[in-house]
């Protein structure tokens, strides 16, 4: 429920600012980019973050391929930009959890 705060990073969580800042820059272009294509780095980062560096190679290959397909072209670049901004700039709920009085569905989208 925390964001990528210094406290969460000290416990071994990733630093969303570092991971996403470069993507925001790459994706923030004023004109359409119909040929936009990601390399394998982003897909591997997602797999490493979500499933660990020792993820089954077939599963890794599937998700790297899926992330490249999802973020391809101009629409994909825009989706990636929004995801990267969300990862970089979001706040956390950790300090407000005691105020939550209803069921919560927490979704993490990449």
Secondary structure, 3 states (H helix, E strand, C coil): CCCCCHHHHHCCCCCHHHHHHHHHHHHCCCCCCCCCCCCHHHHHHHHHHHHCCCCCHHHHHHHHHHHHHHCCHHHHHHHHHHHHHHHHHCCCCHHHHHHCCCCCCCCCCC
